[in-house]
Amino acid sequence: MTDVLGLADVCISTASTAVLDGVYMDVPMAIYENDQPVFQNLPNITGVDDVEYFVSNPSGADLTEIQFHYGDVEKNFEKCCDTIEMVMQ
């Protein structure tokens, strides 16, 4: 997914880990069929008009709240590694 997002100007997806990949890669994201409260600040796609508007105005995708909610990736990896090491000892 990250290879594809690296080539994308914007991304429209269902609420999935693809959204998180895009958010952390700073790719403007929009959601269709959104059922996840954490993604409520992203543009919601309900029809063709929404797609056209989002593609022409991708700056409406607020990624900062989602990045704050899930935290810094490097710090999260470090916490995971520390926990695994502790369990393995």
N, CA, C and O atoms as CSV, one atom per row, in Angstrom:
chain,resi,resn,atom,element,x,y,z
A,1,MET,N,N,0.809,-1.191,0.000
A,1,MET,CA,C,0.000,0.000,0.000
A,1,MET,C,C,0.859,1.264,0.000
A,1,MET,O,O,0.534,2.247,-0.666
A,2,THR,N,N,1.954,1.226,0.751
A,2,THR,CA,C,2.790,2.420,0.808
A,2,THR,C,C,3.423,2.731,-0.539
A,2,THR,O,O,3.660,3.899,-0.848
A,3,ASP,N,N,3.705,1.706,-1.354
A,3,ASP,CA,C,4.237,1.961,-2.699
A,3,ASP,C,C,3.218,2.723,-3.539
A,3,ASP,O,O,3.572,3.670,-4.242
A,4,VAL,N,N,1.961,2.315,-3.466
A,4,VAL,CA,C,0.899,2.983,-4.228
A,4,VAL,C,C,0.687,4.398,-3.707
A,4,VAL,O,O,0.594,5.343,-4.490
A,5,LEU,N,N,0.612,4.546,-2.387
A,5,LEU,CA,C,0.401,5.871,-1.810
A,5,LEU,C,C,1.560,6.815,-2.107
A,5,LEU,O,O,1.370,8.028,-2.186
A,6,GLY,N,N,2.745,6.270,-2.269
A,6,GLY,CA,C,3.889,7.103,-2.627
A,6,GLY,C,C,3.742,7.755,-3.994
A,6,GLY,O,O,4.397,8.757,-4.279
A,7,LEU,N,N,2.900,7.200,-4.824
A,7,LEU,CA,C,2.646,7.744,-6.160
A,7,LEU,C,C,1.377,8.583,-6.231
A,7,LEU,O,O,1.135,9.254,-7.235
A,8,ALA,N,N,0.572,8.552,-5.188
A,8,ALA,CA,C,-0.752,9.179,-5.212
A,8,ALA,C,C,-0.716,10.634,-4.761
A,8,ALA,O,O,0.058,11.012,-3.882
A,9,ASP,N,N,-1.569,11.438,-5.383
A,9,ASP,CA,C,-1.767,12.820,-4.942
A,9,ASP,C,C,-2.819,12.890,-3.839
A,9,ASP,O,O,-2.734,13.729,-2.942
A,10,VAL,N,N,-3.810,12.003,-3.911
A,10,VAL,CA,C,-4.874,11.889,-2.911
A,10,VAL,C,C,-5.280,10.429,-2.831
A,10,VAL,O,O,-4.912,9.624,-3.687
A,11,CYS,N,N,-6.045,10.089,-1.791
A,11,CYS,CA,C,-6.549,8.727,-1.673
A,11,CYS,C,C,-7.950,8.759,-1.077
A,11,CYS,O,O,-8.214,9.494,-0.125
A,12,ILE,N,N,-8.836,7.964,-1.639
A,12,ILE,CA,C,-10.180,7.761,-1.106
A,12,ILE,C,C,-10.277,6.279,-0.775
A,12,ILE,O,O,-10.005,5.424,-1.618
A,13,SER,N,N,-10.667,5.983,0.462
A,13,SER,CA,C,-10.686,4.598,0.929
A,13,SER,C,C,-11.822,4.386,1.911
A,13,SER,O,O,-12.397,5.348,2.422
A,14,THR,N,N,-12.145,3.135,2.174
A,14,THR,CA,C,-12.981,2.831,3.322
A,14,THR,C,C,-12.115,3.029,4.565
A,14,THR,O,O,-10.899,3.187,4.461
A,15,ALA,N,N,-12.734,3.019,5.715
A,15,ALA,CA,C,-11.981,3.133,6.968
A,15,ALA,C,C,-11.145,1.871,7.140
A,15,ALA,O,O,-11.670,0.806,7.465
A,16,SER,N,N,-9.846,2.002,6.920
A,16,SER,CA,C,-8.949,0.848,6.948
A,16,SER,C,C,-7.543,1.292,7.306
A,16,SER,O,O,-7.282,2.477,7.514
A,17,THR,N,N,-6.652,0.329,7.375
A,17,THR,CA,C,-5.259,0.682,7.649
A,17,THR,C,C,-4.640,1.457,6.491
A,17,THR,O,O,-3.624,2.128,6.673
A,18,ALA,N,N,-5.234,1.375,5.310
A,18,ALA,CA,C,-4.757,2.197,4.185
A,18,ALA,C,C,-4.865,3.675,4.539
A,18,ALA,O,O,-4.012,4.474,4.150
A,19,VAL,N,N,-5.904,4.037,5.271
A,19,VAL,CA,C,-6.062,5.427,5.695
A,19,VAL,C,C,-4.913,5.823,6.614
A,19,VAL,O,O,-4.345,6.904,6.466
A,20,LEU,N,N,-4.573,4.965,7.551
A,20,LEU,CA,C,-3.462,5.281,8.451
A,20,LEU,C,C,-2.146,5.396,7.695
A,20,LEU,O,O,-1.347,6.288,7.981
A,21,ASP,N,N,-1.908,4.503,6.729
A,21,ASP,CA,C,-0.699,4.613,5.914
A,21,ASP,C,C,-0.658,5.972,5.228
A,21,ASP,O,O,0.368,6.652,5.249
A,22,GLY,N,N,-1.763,6.364,4.625
A,22,GLY,CA,C,-1.819,7.656,3.935
A,22,GLY,C,C,-1.653,8.827,4.870
A,22,GLY,O,O,-0.958,9.792,4.551
A,23,VAL,N,N,-2.288,8.747,6.025
A,23,VAL,CA,C,-2.184,9.831,7.006
A,23,VAL,C,C,-0.731,10.037,7.418
A,23,VAL,O,O,-0.256,11.171,7.470
A,24,TYR,N,N,-0.029,8.956,7.708
A,24,TYR,CA,C,1.367,9.085,8.137
A,24,TYR,C,C,2.314,9.413,6.988
A,24,TYR,O,O,3.456,9.811,7.219
A,25,MET,N,N,1.846,9.248,5.751
A,25,MET,CA,C,2.650,9.651,4.597
A,25,MET,C,C,2.243,11.042,4.116
A,25,MET,O,O,2.752,11.520,3.103
A,26,ASP,N,N,1.329,11.694,4.837
A,26,ASP,CA,C,0.826,13.036,4.494
A,26,ASP,C,C,0.140,13.082,3.132
A,26,ASP,O,O,0.219,14.088,2.428
A,27,VAL,N,N,-0.524,12.010,2.767
A,27,VAL,CA,C,-1.337,11.976,1.548
A,27,VAL,C,C,-2.749,12.398,1.949
A,27,VAL,O,O,-3.323,11.797,2.858
A,28,PRO,N,N,-3.326,13.408,1.305
A,28,PRO,CA,C,-4.703,13.793,1.646
A,28,PRO,C,C,-5.656,12.604,1.486
A,28,PRO,O,O,-5.686,11.951,0.443
A,29,MET,N,N,-6.428,12.338,2.536
A,29,MET,CA,C,-7.310,11.181,2.568
A,29,MET,C,C,-8.767,11.617,2.666
A,29,MET,O,O,-9.084,12.635,3.281
A,30,ALA,N,N,-9.641,10.835,2.053
A,30,ALA,CA,C,-11.087,10.974,2.229
A,30,ALA,C,C,-11.636,9.571,2.460
A,30,ALA,O,O,-11.011,8.578,2.088
A,31,ILE,N,N,-12.801,9.504,3.072
A,31,ILE,CA,C,-13.384,8.225,3.458
A,31,ILE,C,C,-14.744,8.058,2.808
A,31,ILE,O,O,-15.517,9.012,2.719
A,32,TYR,N,N,-15.041,6.838,2.350
A,32,TYR,CA,C,-16.425,6.490,2.000
A,32,TYR,C,C,-16.831,5.305,2.859
A,32,TYR,O,O,-16.009,4.481,3.260
A,33,GLU,N,N,-18.125,5.251,3.126
A,33,GLU,CA,C,-18.651,4.229,4.034
A,33,GLU,C,C,-17.937,4.277,5.379
A,33,GLU,O,O,-17.570,3.237,5.926
A,34,ASN,N,N,-17.738,5.476,5.911
A,34,ASN,CA,C,-17.007,5.646,7.166
A,34,ASN,C,C,-17.859,5.219,8.356
A,34,ASN,O,O,-18.966,5.721,8.548
A,35,ASP,N,N,-17.341,4.298,9.146
A,35,ASP,CA,C,-18.007,3.889,10.377
A,35,ASP,C,C,-17.071,4.014,11.578
A,35,ASP,O,O,-17.354,3.464,12.643
A,36,GLN,N,N,-15.970,4.728,11.415
A,36,GLN,CA,C,-14.974,4.879,12.480
A,36,GLN,C,C,-14.941,6.321,12.985
A,36,GLN,O,O,-14.602,7.230,12.227
A,37,PRO,N,N,-15.288,6.540,14.250
A,37,PRO,CA,C,-15.294,7.901,14.797
A,37,PRO,C,C,-13.960,8.629,14.663
A,37,PRO,O,O,-13.948,9.848,14.494
A,38,VAL,N,N,-12.847,7.922,14.734
A,38,VAL,CA,C,-11.538,8.576,14.658
A,38,VAL,C,C,-11.310,9.241,13.299
A,38,VAL,O,O,-10.484,10.145,13.185
A,39,PHE,N,N,-12.031,8.802,12.280
A,39,PHE,CA,C,-11.865,9.371,10.940
A,39,PHE,C,C,-12.940,10.407,10.595
A,39,PHE,O,O,-13.056,10.798,9.434
A,40,GLN,N,N,-13.719,10.854,11.566
A,40,GLN,CA,C,-14.824,11.768,11.296
A,40,GLN,C,C,-14.381,13.123,10.738
A,40,GLN,O,O,-15.166,13.788,10.062
A,41,ASN,N,N,-13.149,13.544,11.003
A,41,ASN,CA,C,-12.688,14.841,10.491
A,41,ASN,C,C,-12.213,14.781,9.051
A,41,ASN,O,O,-11.941,15.820,8.450
A,42,LEU,N,N,-12.109,13.590,8.489
A,42,LEU,CA,C,-11.731,13.486,7.081
A,42,LEU,C,C,-12.950,13.725,6.207
A,42,LEU,O,O,-14.075,13.456,6.628
A,43,PRO,N,N,-12.740,14.230,4.988
A,43,PRO,CA,C,-13.882,14.401,4.092
A,43,PRO,C,C,-14.606,13.074,3.870
A,43,PRO,O,O,-13.979,12.032,3.682
A,44,ASN,N,N,-15.934,13.136,3.896
A,44,ASN,CA,C,-16.756,11.945,3.708
A,44,ASN,C,C,-17.297,11.930,2.283
A,44,ASN,O,O,-17.918,12.894,1.835
A,45,ILE,N,N,-17.063,10.851,1.592
A,45,ILE,CA,C,-17.490,10.715,0.202
A,45,ILE,C,C,-18.826,9.982,0.165
A,45,ILE,O,O,-18.935,8.839,0.607
A,46,THR,N,N,-19.839,10.659,-0.370
A,46,THR,CA,C,-21.156,10.029,-0.499
A,46,THR,C,C,-21.633,9.961,-1.940
A,46,THR,O,O,-22.664,9.356,-2.233
A,47,GLY,N,N,-20.876,10.586,-2.841
A,47,GLY,CA,C,-21.267,10.570,-4.247
A,47,GLY,C,C,-20.204,11.188,-5.126
A,47,GLY,O,O,-19.144,11.599,-4.655
A,48,VAL,N,N,-20.503,11.247,-6.410
A,48,VAL,CA,C,-19.550,11.753,-7.397
A,48,VAL,C,C,-19.170,13.208,-7.130
A,48,VAL,O,O,-18.014,13.591,-7.307
A,49,ASP,N,N,-20.132,14.014,-6.708
A,49,ASP,CA,C,-19.827,15.427,-6.429
A,49,ASP,C,C,-18.781,15.556,-5.324
A,49,ASP,O,O,-17.897,16.409,-5.398
A,50,ASP,N,N,-18.885,14.707,-4.301
A,50,ASP,CA,C,-17.895,14.729,-3.216
A,50,ASP,C,C,-16.511,14.344,-3.721
A,50,ASP,O,O,-15.514,14.939,-3.312
A,51,VAL,N,N,-16.442,13.359,-4.602
A,51,VAL,CA,C,-15.153,12.942,-5.182
A,51,VAL,C,C,-14.540,14.097,-5.951
A,51,VAL,O,O,-13.366,14.418,-5.769
A,52,GLU,N,N,-15.331,14.718,-6.807
A,52,GLU,CA,C,-14.818,15.826,-7.619
A,52,GLU,C,C,-14.344,16.975,-6.741
A,52,GLU,O,O,-13.299,17.568,-7.008
A,53,TYR,N,N,-15.104,17.295,-5.695
A,53,TYR,CA,C,-14.705,18.380,-4.810
A,53,TYR,C,C,-13.411,18.037,-4.071
A,53,TYR,O,O,-12.499,18.861,-3.993
A,54,PHE,N,N,-13.335,16.824,-3.530
A,54,PHE,CA,C,-12.137,16.429,-2.783
A,54,PHE,C,C,-10.892,16.439,-3.663
A,54,PHE,O,O,-9.848,16.938,-3.245
A,55,VAL,N,N,-10.985,15.904,-4.854
A,55,VAL,CA,C,-9.821,15.851,-5.752
A,55,VAL,C,C,-9.355,17.257,-6.119
A,55,VAL,O,O,-8.157,17.493,-6.281
A,56,SER,N,N,-10.291,18.185,-6.249
A,56,SER,CA,C,-9.892,19.554,-6.592
A,56,SER,C,C,-9.536,20.389,-5.367
A,56,SER,O,O,-8.936,21.455,-5.505
A,57,ASN,N,N,-9.898,19.918,-4.156
A,57,ASN,CA,C,-9.615,20.636,-2.907
A,57,ASN,C,C,-9.127,19.671,-1.822
A,57,ASN,O,O,-9.782,19.531,-0.789
A,58,PRO,N,N,-8.006,19.013,-2.036
A,58,PRO,CA,C,-7.565,17.993,-1.074
A,58,PRO,C,C,-7.101,18.557,0.267
A,58,PRO,O,O,-6.927,17.800,1.221
A,59,SER,N,N,-6.901,19.858,0.357
A,59,SER,CA,C,-6.417,20.430,1.614
A,59,SER,C,C,-7.465,20.355,2.721
A,59,SER,O,O,-7.149,20.633,3.878
A,60,GLY,N,N,-8.696,19.990,2.396
A,60,GLY,CA,C,-9.740,19.839,3.403
A,60,GLY,C,C,-9.570,18.611,4.267
A,60,GLY,O,O,-10.310,18.433,5.234
A,61,ALA,N,N,-8.610,17.755,3.941
A,61,ALA,CA,C,-8.368,16.542,4.716
A,61,ALA,C,C,-7.479,16.880,5.904
A,61,ALA,O,O,-6.282,17.114,5.738
A,62,ASP,N,N,-8.055,16.908,7.102
A,62,ASP,CA,C,-7.305,17.236,8.318
A,62,ASP,C,C,-6.693,15.964,8.901
A,62,ASP,O,O,-7.387,15.155,9.516
A,63,LEU,N,N,-5.399,15.800,8.701
A,63,LEU,CA,C,-4.697,14.594,9.133
A,63,LEU,C,C,-4.135,14.710,10.542
A,63,LEU,O,O,-3.816,13.692,11.156
A,64,THR,N,N,-4.008,15.916,11.067
A,64,THR,CA,C,-3.297,16.122,12.328
A,64,THR,C,C,-3.976,15.435,13.512
A,64,THR,O,O,-3.296,14.868,14.368
A,65,GLU,N,N,-5.311,15.478,13.569
A,65,GLU,CA,C,-6.001,14.855,14.704
A,65,GLU,C,C,-5.801,13.343,14.704
A,65,GLU,O,O,-5.657,12.737,15.766
A,66,ILE,N,N,-5.792,12.739,13.541
A,66,ILE,CA,C,-5.579,11.289,13.454
A,66,ILE,C,C,-4.144,10.952,13.845
A,66,ILE,O,O,-3.911,9.983,14.568
A,67,GLN,N,N,-3.187,11.738,13.377
A,67,GLN,CA,C,-1.792,11.510,13.755
A,67,GLN,C,C,-1.627,11.649,15.266
A,67,GLN,O,O,-0.898,10.873,15.883
A,68,PHE,N,N,-2.295,12.624,15.861
A,68,PHE,CA,C,-2.221,12.808,17.309
A,68,PHE,C,C,-2.851,11.615,18.030
A,68,PHE,O,O,-2.302,11.121,19.014
A,69,HIS,N,N,-4.001,11.156,17.538
A,69,HIS,CA,C,-4.710,10.042,18.171
A,69,HIS,C,C,-3.864,8.772,18.208
A,69,HIS,O,O,-3.811,8.093,19.233
A,70,TYR,N,N,-3.206,8.449,17.105
A,70,TYR,CA,C,-2.427,7.211,17.028
A,70,TYR,C,C,-0.980,7.373,17.471
A,70,TYR,O,O,-0.295,6.378,17.713
A,71,GLY,N,N,-0.511,8.591,17.581
A,71,GLY,CA,C,0.831,8.830,18.106
A,71,GLY,C,C,1.925,8.759,17.063
A,71,GLY,O,O,1.690,8.479,15.888
A,72,ASP,N,N,3.115,9.020,17.531
A,72,ASP,CA,C,4.308,9.019,16.691
A,72,ASP,C,C,4.703,7.574,16.366
A,72,ASP,O,O,4.827,6.749,17.270
A,73,VAL,N,N,4.896,7.274,15.107
A,73,VAL,CA,C,5.195,5.907,14.668
A,73,VAL,C,C,6.488,5.391,15.288
A,73,VAL,O,O,6.518,4.269,15.795
A,74,GLU,N,N,7.542,6.174,15.258
A,74,GLU,CA,C,8.827,5.722,15.810
A,74,GLU,C,C,8.718,5.409,17.300
A,74,GLU,O,O,9.249,4.401,17.766
A,75,LYS,N,N,8.033,6.268,18.040
A,75,LYS,CA,C,7.856,6.017,19.476
A,75,LYS,C,C,7.014,4.762,19.708
A,75,LYS,O,O,7.285,3.985,20.624
A,76,ASN,N,N,5.995,4.571,18.874
A,76,ASN,CA,C,5.161,3.368,19.001
A,76,ASN,C,C,5.968,2.107,18.725
A,76,ASN,O,O,5.816,1.109,19.430
A,77,PHE,N,N,6.826,2.141,17.707
A,77,PHE,CA,C,7.685,0.984,17.420
A,77,PHE,C,C,8.607,0.692,18.600
A,77,PHE,O,O,8.803,-0.464,18.977
A,78,GLU,N,N,9.165,1.743,19.171
A,78,GLU,CA,C,10.077,1.574,20.303
A,78,GLU,C,C,9.355,0.945,21.491
A,78,GLU,O,O,9.901,0.058,22.148
A,79,LYS,N,N,8.138,1.394,21.771
A,79,LYS,CA,C,7.352,0.808,22.863
A,79,LYS,C,C,7.085,-0.671,22.603
A,79,LYS,O,O,7.190,-1.497,23.510
A,80,CYS,N,N,6.743,-0.999,21.371
A,80,CYS,CA,C,6.481,-2.406,21.020
A,80,CYS,C,C,7.729,-3.252,21.211
A,80,CYS,O,O,7.669,-4.337,21.789
A,81,CYS,N,N,8.843,-2.761,20.731
A,81,CYS,CA,C,10.102,-3.504,20.863
A,81,CYS,C,C,10.485,-3.696,22.328
A,81,CYS,O,O,10.914,-4.777,22.731
A,82,ASP,N,N,10.325,-2.636,23.118
A,82,ASP,CA,C,10.651,-2.736,24.545
A,82,ASP,C,C,9.759,-3.775,25.231
A,82,ASP,O,O,10.238,-4.556,26.053
A,83,THR,N,N,8.485,-3.785,24.900
A,83,THR,CA,C,7.563,-4.760,25.493
A,83,THR,C,C,7.918,-6.181,25.087
A,83,THR,O,O,7.906,-7.086,25.921
A,84,ILE,N,N,8.230,-6.383,23.827
A,84,ILE,CA,C,8.618,-7.719,23.356
A,84,ILE,C,C,9.888,-8.186,24.055
A,84,ILE,O,O,9.971,-9.333,24.494
A,85,GLU,N,N,10.871,-7.308,24.159
A,85,GLU,CA,C,12.112,-7.661,24.856
A,85,GLU,C,C,11.859,-8.016,26.314
A,85,GLU,O,O,12.450,-8.961,26.836
A,86,MET,N,N,10.984,-7.263,26.973
A,86,MET,CA,C,10.675,-7.525,28.378
A,86,MET,C,C,10.002,-8.892,28.533
A,86,MET,O,O,10.325,-9.642,29.455
A,87,VAL,N,N,9.080,-9.211,27.647
A,87,VAL,CA,C,8.393,-10.494,27.720
A,87,VAL,C,C,9.343,-11.644,27.436
A,87,VAL,O,O,9.232,-12.706,28.048
A,88,MET,N,N,10.263,-11.445,26.527
A,88,MET,CA,C,11.203,-12.500,26.154
A,88,MET,C,C,12.246,-12.779,27.236
A,88,MET,O,O,12.841,-13.856,27.257
A,89,GLN,N,N,12.471,-11.816,28.133
A,89,GLN,CA,C,13.471,-12.013,29.193
A,89,GLN,C,C,12.890,-12.915,30.185
A,89,GLN,O,O,13.538,-13.238,31.180
